[in-house]
Amino acid sequence: MRFGLLLATALLLSACGKSDTGGGEASTIDTIAERYVKLALAMTPHDPAYVDAYFGPDAWIDEVRESPQSLEAIIASAEAMMREVNALSPEEADPIRAKGLAKRLTALVGRARLVSGLALDFDTEARLLYDTVPPQVPIDHFRTIHEEIDALLPGEGPLAERVETFRSRFVIPRDKLAEVFDAAIAECRSRTLAHMDLPDDERFTLEYVNDKPWSGYNWYQGDAESLIQMNTDLPIFIHRAVDLGCHEGYPGHHTYNSLLEANLVEKRNWIEFALYPLFSPQSLIAEGTANYGIKLAFPAEERIAFEKGTLFPLAGLDPSQADRYYELLALLEGLDYVDNEVARLYLGEDMDRETAADWLVEYKLMSPERAAQRVDFIDTYRSYVINYNHGRDMVVAYINAVAGDDPDARWEAFTYLLSNPLTPSDLTRATAGATD
């Protein structure tokens, strides 16, 4: 299986290996990339969430601010750039770079049309923005999992209430949050650095915030630095310290952005990667790898041992029911795709807000408060929800295909994925090729 990974890597590197120096061809793709970055920056007045991170020239921000563009002008320019990129020959531009830039432009057009008021069905929106169509999961699938949870937590009353009552025993006290999260993130970082090389000066700042539609967020600053925020609106369960520490930090978003900056912007001068467009295929890779990275860094038994031995005592929690808690968490993971089915109906106006929240309570077994927060997230980010579950599963399939069960090979494949400009379509092709 390691040979398969090395072969896949070699084939991709051969496509990436063309020099971006010398000749007229480099300036063509470089010029388009620069224009793309400025065009993405021009989305900000229309869509403040569009640019998630930017660490390119400050002068470009000033230039865009001084010459604002309408959504119609942005769409027309992006479509023209797509035609230019698609017309480039392999001799004129690195094929992988050109393909990735074309997909970014496709996503930019799709998002601009949405912001302008165009109605898109859920699957079309996902395909345009994230380069994939998520599977539809029947409700009966979730009901089957409910039966297992009901057997684990027998009793009277609605199943969602029983789940919430049991989980409430594992909430981190507010005055213990910093101590628990510091320990969790330190362990996430240690386990990541045992397998990956990061920039020597990589660093982050951690903040606790309120009134957000998300549970955690990484605001990448450039120069291998992140601002990581944790939302304390709702009680935080003990397992979320490792989840968020890995997802937002190591080997998740902070690691991914640091490696892309080092390998693509600094080494190859691919300036388009100095801007992270939130509504783009890059987000599926980012969220998918961040969720996959949790289990990669913490295989199940190791994670349970660390949390019970280190985090439970720091939080002052009783670990006597921990084994049943982790069994419950494993079952609840099977309900992840409820988010997609709710968003599919809600965004398609086949379901109102109250019904959407009710479905999250009934099928995902959320508390009403968490369900309301999730609907807020869907209101804000729409089909982005697929990046967490479908994105994770696409990454899992890719890693399985190219690395098999060898832990070292899995870290190698993961590191390659975080360091190179792969798209969701690339993951699909690699997975399909391994199963042919």
N, C-alpha and C positions, 0 to 999 in steps of 0.2 A: 504493500500500500504506500510505503514511503516513496518507492520508485514512481508510482503514479502521481504523487504530489510533485516530485521533482520534475517530472516530464511536463505536467501542466504548467508549473512555474516557468520552466524553460521556454515553452511555447509562448507564454504571455510576455516574458522578458524579451524574447526575440522581436516581438511586435513593438515593445516599448524601447528597444535599444537604439533606434535612430537618434542621431545627434540633433539637438536643437540649436546648434551653432553652425554658422557658415552657410553660404548659399542664400538664394532668395526664398526657398520654401519655408524657412523658419519664421521669417517676418510675416508671412501670410497667416499662419495659424496663430502666431503670437498677437498679431494685430486684431484678429477676430476675437481672441480670448480677452484682450483688453477692452474691446468694445462691449463684449458680453458683460464683463464685470460692471462697467459703467451703467449698462442697461438694467442690470439687476439692482444696482443702487438706486436707480430712478424709480423702482417700484416702492420704495420706502414711504413716500407721502401717501400712496394709495393703499398700502398694505404694510403697516409698521412691523409685523412679525416676519415678513418675507426674508429679510437678511438676518440670519441668526448670529453670524460672526463675520467680521471683516477686519483684516489686518494688512491691507494693501496701502498704496500711497494716500496720504491724507488729502492731497491736492485733487484726487478724483472725486472725493466727497464734495469738496467745494465746487468743483466743476459741475457736478450733477445738480447741486443745490441752486446754482446760479442759472441753470438752464433746464427747468423742470419739463417733463414730458407727460402727455396725456396717456391714458391706457391704450387708446387706439394707436398712438405713435409707437408705444413700446411693443405692442403686438406686431405691427407692421415691420419694425426693425428686427425683431427676433425671428420672424418668418424669413426675412431676407438673409439674415445670418445663417439660418439653417440651410438654405439653398447654397450658400457659399461653402459651408463646411462639408456638405454632402458632395459637392463638386470636386473637392480636393482628392487628388490621387494619393496612393500610399507613398509615392516618392516626394510628394509635396508636404505631407503631414503625417505624423505618427498615427496609425489607424486607430489605436485604442484611445488616444487623446481626442481625435476627431469625433469618434463615436460617442464618447462621454460628453463632449461639449454639445453635440447635437441633442442628446437626451436632456441636458440641462436646459437648452433652448426650448425643447418641446414642453418641458415642465413649466418654464416661464410663461409660454403662451397659454398653456392650460390654466395656470393660476390667475393670470391677468384676465382671461375671459371669465373665470368664476367671479373675480372681484368686480368685474364690470356688470355682472348680473346674469350671465349665461347660466342656464340650468343644465347640469350634467348628471347623469345617473351615477350611482356610487361606483360601479365597476369601471366606467369610462374615466371618471375622475381619478381613481386609483391608478389606472394604466397610464394616463397622461402625466401624472405627477410623480409616480413612484415606480414606473416601468414594470408593473406586475398587476395581475388581477387576483384578489384573494378568493379562496374557495368559500362556497356557501356551506354552512353547517346546519343541519336540521335540528329543530328544537328537541326532538327525541334523544339526540346525542347527550344533551345536557341533563335531561330527565334521568337517563341511565346513571349518570354520575351522582345525581341527587340521591338515588337509591342507596349507593354506597356510603354517602355522607350521612344519610339518615340512620344507617346501621351503625356507623361509628359514633354518632351523637344521638342516641335514642331519647325520646321524651315527648312531652306535650308541646303544642304551639307550633307556629310556622317554622320551617327549617331554617330560614334566614335568621330568625331571632335566636334560635338555638346556637347557630354558628357564631353569631356576634357575641352572645353571652359567654361562650367558651373562649373565644379569642380575647375577650376583655381581660382575661387573667394574664395576658402576655403583652400588655402595653408598657412601654418604657415611661417611667415617671418623668415629667417635664424637667425636674431638676437634675435628672441623670442623662438627659439627651446628649449633651456635649461629651461627657466621659465615654458613653457607649459608642457614639459615632466616631470619636477620635480613635478608639481601640479598633473598631471595625475597619475603618479606612486604612489604618496603619497595617493591618493584616492583609487587606486587599492589595495594598502597594507592595508589601514584602513578597507575597506570592506571585505577583505579576513580574517584579524585577528578577525573580529567580529564573524566568523564562524569556524575558524580553529586554532589549536595550532601549532605554529612553534617553532623550536629551539630558545632558548633565544638569542643566539649570531648570528642569521642569518643576513646576510648583503650582499650588492652588491656595485659594482662600475659601473658607467655609463660613456661610452665614445661615441664620435661621430666620425665616420670613413668614408672612401671613397673607391671607386673602388672595390666593392663587388657584387656578384650576388644575394644577399639577402637584405631584408629591415631591418632586425634586427636579432641578434644572442645572445644566452646566452651561455657563456663559463663557465661551472660549475667548480669550483676550489677545491671542497671538503671542509669539515669543515663548511658547511652551508654558503658558500661564492660563489658569482657569479660575473663574469665580463659580463656586458650587453653592447652590441655595437649596435648603430643605424647608418644605412647607409644614408648619406646625398647626394648621387650622384644625386638623383632626388628630385623635390619638395615634401614635406611631407604634406599631407592633415590633417586637424584638427582632424578628427575622428581617425587617426592613432595613436595619442598619447595614447588614452585609449586602442586601439587594441594592440599596442606593449607593453604598460605598463603591461597589463594583461597577454598577451601571453608570453613575455620573463620573467616577474617577478611574479606577484601575481594575480591570483592563478595558474599561468602557470609554465614555466620551472624551475625557481628558487625554487618555492614552491615544485614542484614534486621531483626534485633532492634532496632537503633538507630532505624531508620526507622519501624518499627511503634510503638515507644514515642513517638517525636516526633509522628507523624501521627494515631495512634488514641487513645493514652492521654492525652497532653498537650493536643492540639488539640481532640479530640472527647469526651474523658472517657469513652471506652469501656473501662471498668475491667476487663472480661474479658480484655483484651490485656495487662494487668499480670501475668498468669499464663500461662506457656507449658506446656500439658499435652503431655508427650512423645508419648503414644499418642493422637494426634488428627489430623485432616486438616491442621492447621497444619504437622505434620512433613513431610508429602509436599511441600508448597510449600517448606518450609525446605530440605530435602535436595535436592529437584529443582532449585531455583534455585542452591543452592550448587555443585552439580556442573555445571550449565549455565554458571554464571558463570566457570568456569575457561577454557573456550574463547572466551567472550565477551571476557574481558580479554586473553587470549593466543591470537589466531589462530595456527594451526599453525606457519607459517614464522617468525613473530615469537617464538613460544615457543622453538622450537629454537635460533634465533639467540641469544636471551637466555641460555638454559641453557648452550649451548656456549661462549658468549663470556664469561659472568660466573660461573655456578655451577660449571661443570666446573673452572675454574682454582682457585676458592676451595676446592673439595673435593679438589683434587690428582688429578683423574681425567683419563685419556687420552680425548680426544674422537674418536679415529680410527675407532672402531666405533659412533659415536653415530647415524649415519644408519640403520644396521641396527637399532639399539636402538629408535629411534622408530617404525620400520616394525613391529617386534614389538609395541610398546605399542598401536599402532592395531589390530592383529589381536586382541590380548588383550582389548581393550574389547568386542569382539563376544561374549565369554564372560561378560559381566556377569550375564546372566540365569540362569546356573548356580546362583547363590545362591538364587534364588527356587524353582527346581525342587527343590533339595536341601531347603530349608526346608519346602516343600509336603509332601514325603514324610516327612521327619524329624518334623515337628510332628504329622503325621497318624498317627504311629506305624507307618508302612509301612517304616521304615528305622531301624536303630539308630545310635548315635553313631559307631561305628567305620566303618560303611558310609557315613555322611554325610561323614566326613572323607576316605574313600577316593574318593568321587565328586568332591569338590572338587579332589583331586590329579589324578584321571583326566580330568575334563572342564574344570575351570577352570585346570588346569596349575599349581596351587599347590605349594609345598613342604609336606611333612607338618606342619611347625611352623606355617605360616600357615593351613593347613587346620584344624588344631586350634583356633587362635585364632578362626577364623571360626565354627566350631561353638559355641565359647563365646559368641560374639556372638548366634547364633541362640537358644541356650539362654536368654540374658538378655533379648533384645529381640523374639524371635519374628518375626512377619510384618513387622516394621519394615524388614527388608531390602529390601522393594519400593520404599521411598521413594528409594533411591539411583539405581536403574536405571529403573524404571517412572516414578518422579517426574521424573527428568531428561528422559525421552522425552516426557512430557506437557508439560513446560515448553518443550521444543524445538518441539513441534507448535503450542503456543499462540503462541510468539514468531514462528514462521514464518507463522502464519495472520494475525496482526495487524500484522506489521512487514515481512514479506518479507525481501529481501536487503540492504536499506539499513542499514548499520552504525549510523548515528545513530538510526534508527527502532527498531532492536533494543535499543539502550541505553535509549531512551525507554520501550519496552514493558516491559523488565526492571525499570526503576526504578518504574514504575507497579505492577507485580506485587509488588514488595518493600514498597511503601508503603500497600497497600490490603488489605482483608480478603477476598481471593478464596479460593475453595475449589477442590479438585480438580474438582468438578462444574462450576464456572464455567469452568475451562480446557477441559473437554470440550465444553461448549456453544459457547464462542467458536471452538474448532477446527472443530466440526461446522458452525457457521454460515458459516464462511469457505469451506467446501467444498461447500455446498449449491448 
